Amino acid sequence: MNLIQDQWIPIRRASSKQEWIAPWQITDQHDSDPVVALNAPRADFNGALMQFLIGLIQVACPPVKEDDSDWEDKLVDSLSPDELKQAFSRFESAFNLDGDGPRFMQDFDELEVREPESVAALLIDSPGGNTLKNNADHFIKRGGSGCMCPSCVVTALFTLQTNAPSGGAGHRTSLRGGGPLTTLVVLDPTGDELITSLWRDLWLNILNSHSYSRLTGNSELKEMADIFPWMAPTRTSDKKGVETYPEHANPLQMYWAMPRRIRLDWEKVSQGICELCGAISDRLIQYYVTKNYGVNYNGAWQHPLSPHRVDKKSGEVIPLHPQPGGFSYRHWLTWANGNDQNKAALVAAEYFSRHRKVKGSQLRMAVFGYDMDNMKARCWYESTVPLYTVAGEYRELFSIRVDALVKGAEEFSGIVRSCVKDAWFKRPGDAKGDTTFLADALFNQTEQAFYSSVQALIEDLEQDGDGNAILANWHGVLRQSAIALFDHWVAQESLEYANPRRIADAHQKLIKLIHSKKIQQLLPFKNKEKAA
């Protein structure tokens, strides 16, 4: 099976027709019935396939003009299937899934191990060895997905290599660490300028030659194995092995990093129905073998599809990862714009230099990734958030004001949580249990108002305003939400246990705190309300 020539990628067209295509067919019928979305049986598979296709386009046919004119042309008209096929075919030898030569995302050499693994273990949310041994797989059960068709197994393999969590001694994490956060620029499907298509969503995340020069890695290394590590013996990382730093690989290897040593077993295949997608196949893969101490990516790698934070002590740039509680607008500035402590993904940063070339279309940001606790997948998160155009002369003040909006919401969420606990408990400091939902509720309730405030802020700055009126209005939004949430949560307590005096004191504390001097400095509101 060859991943360039064969039809293995599940997609959905604008007409809702579902089918499998080869990568070069992503622009097939682009003007009449375009491919609009990937259609894999799992959300993490769709995220991985987006990155697979972005990486393939970036390697095979990126725009080369520094003024981005060729990028702009192909965003509108797209490359034809024949053009893509010709470009992709140059790398066809690196995309064989089986056979005698190098195999896609698999170890160059045969691996001698005692026992094979079930292909179900390729799935990141499958229970690990200790979980099975301790019979602790209460929520995610063992034994699922024991047979996969080639389409699903290659997607599972790429998903694992791209997101690889820690897996025990010597089982290396992905180049971005276990469960990285990915942010992609995509078209808003409700826009009326450019019709949404998978090609356009992919092309929005392709870098030109000028941007490519900013990638970490060694551009002097141009052999196939410098981009696709499975094309040569693995740079093992045991005691006799080596670490892999940016100077040891071409920058494009970031799209194709291979930390795990894996070989799929093509001898013990079966016939039947794939347990993931339901397709009938005469080559259902059941097992694979794996060995530890694969490629250990270390150093200052900066993946172009992930935001990063700057470590205050070391100055190192570290990729961001999803955290418990999921995504909210508190993260938006980091994803879309960055600040002194955080860097937006390079593809997001490129948006601001390209926005005038997207012909007024509204763009959004797709955000996704696993929240990992070492090797345990706690949750898969994904969301789509707005992107806004901000002129360069306003960018600094814009970031300062948006930061104030977010910090104001964080202060209010903490106030709500504290005051509700005061109303509920005689000794709130001793109360057991997780009450983060009390703080998260404020972000959920004010999300739409936040993005409206960001849009209003941009308009205010463009009219030579200072944004303070937007901050004052935001205080009113937060105030209304905080009081409403306090009343809602306090009302949940049964009359038998409610303490009216405690509730009244907590309410008075709430009003006092949301009009405190600290809040006033952050959000300069007017007509301060006195505490009751």
C-alpha positions in Angstrom: 0.0 0.0 0.0 1.3 3.4 -1.0 0.0 6.5 0.8 0.5 8.8 -2.2 -1.2 6.6 -4.9 -3.8 4.7 -3.0 -7.2 5.9 -1.8 -7.2 5.7 1.9 -8.2 9.1 3.3 -11.9 9.4 4.3 -13.5 12.6 3.3 -16.9 14.4 3.0 -17.8 16.6 0.0 -20.0 19.7 0.0 -22.8 17.5 -1.3 -22.4 15.3 1.8 -21.1 12.5 -0.3 -18.6 10.4 1.7 -15.7 8.5 0.0 -12.0 7.6 0.3 -9.4 9.5 -1.8 -5.7 9.6 -2.4 -3.9 12.7 -1.1 -3.6 14.3 -4.6 -7.3 14.1 -5.0 -8.1 16.7 -2.3 -8.8 19.3 -5.0 -10.8 16.9 -7.2 -14.1 18.7 -8.2 -13.0 21.7 -6.3 -15.3 24.1 -8.2 -18.3 21.8 -8.4 -18.4 19.5 -5.3 -15.3 20.2 -3.3 -13.9 18.2 -0.4 -14.9 20.1 2.7 -13.9 17.9 5.6 -12.1 14.8 6.7 -14.3 12.0 7.8 -12.3 9.7 10.0 -14.1 7.6 12.7 -12.2 9.4 15.5 -11.7 13.1 16.2 -8.0 12.6 16.9 -7.6 10.9 13.5 -9.1 14.0 11.8 -6.6 16.2 13.6 -3.7 13.9 12.6 -4.8 13.7 9.0 -4.9 17.5 8.7 -1.3 17.6 9.9 -0.4 14.8 7.5 -1.7 16.7 4.5 -0.2 20.0 5.7 3.2 18.3 6.0 2.9 16.6 2.6 2.0 19.9 0.9 4.7 21.8 2.8 7.3 19.2 1.6 6.1 18.8 -2.0 4.7 22.0 -3.3 5.0 25.1 -1.0 4.7 28.6 -2.3 8.1 30.1 -3.1 7.5 33.8 -3.8 8.3 35.9 -0.8 5.5 38.4 -1.6 3.1 35.4 -1.3 1.5 36.1 -4.7 1.6 32.4 -5.6 0.2 31.5 -2.2 -2.7 33.9 -2.8 -3.4 32.6 -6.3 -3.5 28.9 -5.1 -5.8 29.8 -2.2 -8.4 31.0 -4.7 -7.9 28.6 -7.6 -6.0 25.6 -6.0 -3.5 23.3 -7.5 -5.1 20.7 -9.8 -5.1 17.0 -8.9 -2.6 16.3 -11.6 -0.3 19.0 -10.3 -0.5 17.6 -6.8 0.0 14.1 -8.0 3.1 15.1 -9.8 4.5 17.0 -6.8 3.6 14.2 -4.3 4.9 11.4 -6.5 8.5 12.7 -6.1 8.3 11.4 -2.5 6.4 8.2 -3.2 9.2 5.9 -2.0 8.8 7.4 1.5 5.2 6.5 1.8 5.0 2.8 1.4 3.1 1.3 4.3 4.4 -2.3 3.8 6.9 -4.1 1.5 10.6 -4.9 1.7 12.0 -1.4 1.8 11.4 1.5 4.2 7.9 1.7 5.7 6.1 4.8 6.5 6.5 5.8 10.2 8.0 2.4 11.0 11.5 1.4 12.1 14.0 0.9 9.3 15.1 -2.4 10.7 13.2 -5.5 11.8 12.5 -5.4 15.5 13.2 -8.5 17.6 10.8 -8.6 20.5 9.3 -11.3 22.7 5.6 -10.6 22.1 3.7 -8.5 19.6 1.2 -5.9 20.7 -2.5 -5.6 19.7 -3.0 -2.8 17.2 -5.5 -1.4 19.7 -2.5 -0.2 21.7 -1.7 2.2 18.9 -4.7 4.3 20.0 -3.6 6.9 22.6 -6.6 6.4 24.8 -6.2 2.6 25.0 -5.4 1.3 28.5 -1.7 0.8 29.2 0.0 -2.3 30.5 -0.1 -1.4 34.2 -3.8 -0.5 33.8 -4.6 -3.9 32.4 -2.4 -5.7 34.9 -4.2 -3.9 37.8 -7.6 -4.4 36.2 -8.2 -0.7 36.4 -9.6 -0.1 33.0 -13.0 1.0 34.3 -14.0 3.6 31.7 -11.9 2.8 28.6 -12.1 -0.9 28.2 -9.5 -3.3 26.9 -9.9 -5.4 23.8 -11.5 -2.8 21.5 -10.3 -2.2 17.9 -8.4 -5.5 17.7 -8.5 -5.5 13.9 -7.9 -2.4 11.8 -8.1 -1.8 8.1 -4.9 -0.3 6.5 -6.6 3.2 6.4 -7.3 3.2 10.1 -4.0 1.6 11.1 -1.8 4.1 9.3 -3.9 6.9 10.7 -3.5 5.5 14.2 0.2 5.1 13.6 0.7 8.7 12.5 -1.6 9.9 15.3 0.6 8.1 17.9 3.9 9.4 16.5 2.6 12.9 16.3 1.1 13.0 19.8 3.2 10.3 21.5 2.8 10.5 25.3 5.4 9.0 27.7 5.1 5.3 27.4 7.5 3.9 30.0 11.3 3.7 30.0 12.8 4.7 26.7 9.4 5.0 24.9 9.9 8.6 23.7 7.4 11.4 23.5 6.6 13.3 20.3 8.8 16.2 19.2 6.4 18.5 20.9 6.1 16.4 24.1 3.2 14.1 25.0 -0.2 15.4 23.7 0.8 18.7 22.1 -1.6 21.5 21.4 -2.2 22.2 17.7 -3.6 25.4 16.3 -4.6 25.7 12.6 -6.0 28.7 10.6 -9.2 27.7 8.8 -12.0 29.5 6.9 -15.2 30.4 8.6 -17.9 28.2 6.9 -20.4 31.1 7.3 -18.2 33.5 5.3 -19.4 34.7 2.0 -16.1 35.5 0.2 -14.3 32.2 -0.2 -16.2 29.0 -0.2 -14.9 26.6 2.5 -12.9 23.6 1.2 -10.4 21.2 2.7 -7.8 22.5 0.3 -8.2 26.1 1.5 -8.0 25.1 5.1 -4.8 23.2 4.4 -3.3 26.0 2.3 -3.9 28.6 5.0 -1.3 26.7 7.0 1.4 26.4 4.4 4.5 28.5 4.8 6.3 30.3 2.0 10.0 30.3 1.5 10.6 33.3 3.7 8.6 31.9 6.6 10.2 28.5 6.1 13.6 30.1 6.8 12.3 30.8 10.4 11.8 27.2 11.2 14.2 25.4 13.6 16.3 22.7 12.0 19.3 22.4 9.7 18.3 23.4 6.1 21.7 22.1 4.8 20.5 18.5 5.4 18.5 17.6 2.3 18.5 13.9 2.1 15.2 12.0 2.3 16.1 10.6 5.7 16.7 14.1 7.0 13.0 14.8 6.4 11.5 11.3 6.8 13.5 9.5 9.6 12.2 6.0 8.7 14.2 6.2 5.5 17.4 5.3 7.4 18.4 3.4 10.5 16.9 4.9 13.6 18.9 7.4 15.7 18.5 5.3 18.8 18.7 7.0 22.2 19.8 4.3 24.6 23.1 4.5 26.4 25.1 4.0 23.2 22.7 6.2 21.2 22.3 10.0 20.7 19.9 12.8 21.3 18.4 14.5 18.2 18.7 18.3 18.2 17.6 20.7 15.5 21.0 20.7 13.9 20.6 17.0 13.2 17.6 17.1 11.0 16.0 19.1 8.2 13.3 21.6 9.5 10.6 19.6 7.7 11.2 16.6 9.9 9.1 18.4 12.5 6.0 17.4 10.4 7.2 13.8 10.2 8.9 13.2 13.6 9.1 9.5 14.6 9.9 9.0 18.3 8.5 5.4 18.5 10.2 2.3 17.1 7.3 0.4 15.6 6.8 -2.3 12.9 3.3 -3.3 11.7 2.8 -7.1 11.3 1.7 -7.8 7.8 2.0 -11.6 8.1 -0.9 -12.3 10.5 -3.6 -10.3 8.8 -7.2 -11.4 8.6 -10.3 -10.7 6.6 -13.5 -9.0 7.8 -14.8 -5.7 9.1 -12.6 -3.0 10.6 -13.5 -2.5 14.2 -13.0 1.3 13.9 -14.5 2.4 10.6 -16.6 -0.6 9.6 -15.0 -1.0 6.2 -14.7 -4.5 4.8 -11.0 -5.5 4.2 -9.0 -8.6 3.3 -6.0 -7.1 5.1 -7.0 -6.4 8.7 -4.0 -5.7 10.8 -4.0 -7.3 14.2 -0.5 -6.9 15.7 2.6 -4.7 15.7 5.9 -4.9 17.4 7.6 -2.1 19.3 10.9 -1.4 20.9 12.0 1.4 23.2 14.8 4.0 22.8 13.7 5.5 19.5 14.4 9.0 18.4 14.7 11.4 21.4 14.0 14.9 20.1 15.7 17.5 22.4 16.6 21.1 22.2 14.9 24.2 20.8 12.5 22.7 18.3 9.6 25.0 17.6 6.9 23.2 15.7 5.0 25.6 13.3 1.6 24.3 14.2 1.9 24.7 18.0 2.0 27.8 20.3 4.9 27.9 22.7 5.7 29.5 26.1 9.0 31.0 27.1 10.4 29.6 30.3 11.2 32.5 32.6 14.3 30.9 34.2 16.0 29.1 31.3 14.6 31.2 28.4 13.8 27.9 26.6 10.8 27.8 24.3 8.4 25.0 25.3 5.4 23.8 23.3 2.0 24.2 25.0 -0.3 21.3 25.9 -4.0 21.1 26.7 -4.8 21.2 30.4 -7.8 19.9 32.5 -10.9 22.0 32.0 -10.5 22.3 28.3 -10.3 25.4 26.2 -11.8 28.8 26.9 -11.2 32.4 25.8 -8.6 32.8 28.6 -6.2 31.1 26.2 -7.2 33.0 23.1 -4.5 35.7 23.2 -1.8 33.1 23.4 -3.2 31.1 20.5 -3.9 33.9 18.2 -1.5 36.7 19.0 1.0 35.7 21.6 2.6 38.0 24.2 5.9 38.4 26.1 5.6 35.0 27.7 4.0 33.1 24.9 4.5 32.7 21.2 1.6 31.9 18.8 2.2 29.1 16.3 4.1 30.3 13.3 1.1 29.6 11.0 -1.1 31.8 13.2 1.5 34.6 13.2 1.6 34.4 9.4 -2.1 35.1 9.3 -1.5 38.7 10.3 0.8 39.3 7.3 -1.5 37.5 5.0 -5.0 38.7 6.1 -5.3 41.3 3.3 -4.8 38.6 0.7 -7.7 36.5 1.9 -10.1 38.9 0.2 -12.0 39.8 3.4 -13.0 36.3 4.3 -13.5 35.7 8.0 -11.0 33.2 9.4 -11.1 31.1 12.5 -8.6 29.0 14.4 -9.1 25.3 15.0 -7.6 24.2 18.3 -7.2 20.6 19.4 -5.1 18.1 21.4 -5.0 15.5 24.1 -4.9 16.4 27.8 -2.3 13.8 29.0 -1.4 12.7 32.5 1.9 11.1 31.6 0.8 8.2 29.5 -2.9 8.4 30.5 -5.2 10.3 28.1 -7.6 12.3 30.3 -9.5 13.9 27.5 -9.5 15.0 23.9 -10.3 18.6 23.4 -11.1 20.5 20.3 -12.6 23.9 19.5 -12.9 26.6 16.9 -12.4 30.2 17.8 -12.5 33.5 15.9 -9.5 35.3 14.4 -9.4 39.0 13.9 -7.4 41.4 11.8 -5.4 43.9 13.8 -3.3 46.5 12.0 0.4 46.5 13.0 0.3 49.9 14.7 -2.4 48.7 17.1 -1.1 45.3 17.8 0.8 46.1 21.0 -2.1 48.1 22.6 -4.5 45.5 21.4 -2.6 42.8 23.2 -2.5 44.8 26.4 -6.2 45.5 26.4 -7.2 41.9 25.5 -4.9 40.7 28.3 -6.8 43.0 30.7 -10.1 41.5 29.5 -8.9 38.0 30.2 -7.3 38.9 33.6 -10.5 40.6 34.6 -12.4 37.4 33.8 -9.9 35.4 35.8 -10.3 37.7 38.8 -14.1 37.5 38.6 -14.1 33.7 38.3 -12.0 33.4 41.4 -14.3 35.8 43.2 -17.4 33.8 42.3 -15.8 30.6 43.4 -14.7 32.1 46.7 -18.0 33.7 47.5 -20.1 30.7 46.6 -18.0 28.6 48.9 -18.5 31.1 51.7 -22.2 30.9 51.2 -22.2 27.1 51.1 -19.8 26.2 53.9 -19.2 27.3 57.5 -15.5 26.7 57.0 -14.9 27.0 53.2 -11.2 26.5 53.6 -11.8 23.0 54.9 -14.4 22.0 52.2 -13.5 18.9 50.3 -14.0 18.3 46.6 -13.2 20.0 43.3 -15.0 23.3 42.8 -13.2 24.5 39.7 -16.6 24.3 37.9 -17.7 27.4 39.8 -14.9 29.4 38.2 -15.2 27.7 34.7 -18.9 28.6 34.6 -18.1 32.3 34.3 -15.9 31.8 31.2 -18.6 29.7 29.6 -21.3 32.2 30.2 -19.3 35.2 28.9 -17.6 33.6 25.9 -19.8 35.2 23.3 -19.5 38.6 25.0 -15.7 38.3 25.1 -15.4 37.9 21.4 -17.8 40.7 20.8 -15.7 42.9 23.1 -12.5 42.0 21.1 -14.2 43.0 17.9 -15.4 46.3 19.5 -11.9 46.9 20.8 -10.4 46.6 17.3 -13.0 49.1 16.0 -12.3 51.5 18.9 -8.5 51.4 18.3 -8.9 52.0 14.6 -10.9 55.1 15.5 -8.0 56.3 17.7 -9.6 55.2 20.9 -7.7 53.8 23.9 -9.9 50.8 24.5 -10.8 51.9 28.1 -14.5 52.2 27.2 -14.4 48.5 26.1 -12.8 47.6 29.4 -15.5 49.5 31.4 -18.2 47.8 29.4 -16.6 44.4 30.0 -16.7 45.1 33.8 -20.4 45.4 33.5 -20.7 42.1 31.6 -18.6 40.3 34.2 -20.5 42.0 37.1 -23.8 40.8 35.7 -22.6 37.3 35.1 -20.9 37.0 38.6 -24.1 38.0 40.4 -26.2 35.7 38.3 -23.9 32.8 38.9 -23.7 33.4 42.6 -27.5 33.5 42.8 -27.8 30.4 40.7 -25.3 28.3 42.7 -26.5 29.5 46.1 -30.1 28.5 45.1 -28.9 24.9 44.5 -28.4 24.5 48.3 -31.4 22.9 49.9 -33.4 25.0 52.4 -32.6 22.5 55.1 -28.9 23.4 55.0 -29.0 27.0 53.7 -27.8 29.7 56.1 -29.4 33.1 55.2 -26.9 35.1 57.2 -24.0 33.3 55.6 -25.5 33.9 52.2 -26.1 37.6 52.9 -22.5 38.0 54.1 -21.1 36.2 51.0 -23.2 38.3 48.7 -22.0 41.5 50.3 -18.4 40.2 50.0 -19.1 39.5 46.3 -20.3 43.1 45.6 -17.4 44.5 47.5 -14.8 42.5 45.6 -16.1 43.1 42.1 -15.9 46.8 42.8 -12.6 46.7 44.6 -9.6 48.9 43.8 -7.8 46.0 42.3 -10.6 45.4 39.8 -10.8 49.2 39.2 -7.2 49.3 38.2 -7.6 46.4 35.8 -11.0 47.4 34.3 -11.5 51.2 34.8 -15.3 51.2 35.3 -17.4 54.2 36.3 -20.3 54.7 38.8 -18.9 52.3 41.4 -21.7 50.5 43.1 -21.5 50.5 46.9 -21.7 47.2 48.7 -25.1 46.5 50.2 
